[in-house]
Amino acid sequence: GDPQKRQTTVECIRRVMADRPTTPIFGICLGHQLMSLAAGCKTYKMKFGNRGMNQPCVDLRSGRCYITSQNHGFAVDDTCLPEGWKALFTNANDGSNEGIAH
């Protein structure tokens, strides 16, 4: 579903990020999108979404490609990452963001 419709959860994540800035937080799929919104990013609805097995994701640190399974219709807009954040993984098929890091 649309992660922007989960504002209560986004606010809780934002509070945890502010109260415990050194605590690692890991989000997968919707969790990644909610964490990104809490950090100040934006999300958008994808035309087709990324669905199924064998979705290639590139680790932008090493250039290594990992094969993943995915099922999401929304993505994080990594063109407007807040200061201190960077894209970590990108989908090799469509270039959509698959992970961020602080």
N, C-alpha and C positions, 0 to 999 in steps of 0.2 A: 503494500500500500504506500500511500503518499507519506513520507516521513515528516513533512511540514504540518500534518494534522496531529502530530503527537507532541504538542508544545509542552504539556506537563512533564513528559519524560525528558524532553530537551532541557527544560529548566532545571530538573534534578541533576542531570549530567553536568550542566554548566556550573551548578553550585559545588558539586564534588570536584570539578576541575579547578575552581577558584579556591576552595578550602584546602585541597591537597594537591598542590601543583607538581609535586615530585612523585606522586603515585601513578604508575603506569595504568593506562586504560586501553583495553583491546576490544575492538568492535568488529563483528563479522556481518556482512550484508546490511540489514536494517540497522544493526548496532553501529556500523561504520558511518552510515548516513546520519543517524541521530547524533553521534559524537561530532561529526563534521558540522552539523547545524549548531550544536552547543559551542563549538569553537568560533563560529561566526561565518562559516561557509554557506553557500547556497546549493540547493539541489534542483534538478529538473527532471521532467518526465521524458524518458527515452522513446524514440519512435517505435522500436520493436522490443527493446529490453535485451538483456543477456540471459538466455535460458538454455539449460542443458549442460551436459558434460563436455569436456575437452575445450574449455574456454581458455585461450592463452593469455597469461598475465605477465608483464615484464617488470622485473625488479629494477627500478631506475637507478639504484646504487651500483648494481653489478652488471646490468644488461642481461642477466639470466632470465629465461622464460620458464614459467611454471604452468602446468596444465591444471585447471581448476574446474569445479562444477559450480554453476551459478543459476540463480532464479530471481532476478530483480528487474523491475521496470523503471526505476529511478536511479539517477547517478548524481555524484557530487561534482559541482562545477569547480574545477581546480584552477580556473583562470582568476579567481578572486579569493585565493587563500589569504587568511589574515597573516600579519607579520609574525615570523617565527615558525610558521607551518610550511611544509613542503609536500609535494606529491611523492608517494612512495612506490605505488604500483599503478600500471596502466594496462588496460585491455588492448592486446595487440590487434584484435579485429577491428574495433571501432574507435580506439583512442580514448575511451571513457576512463575516468579515474576509478581505481579499485582499492586505493589505500592512501592515507596521509600520515604524516608523522610530525611531531613537535620537537 
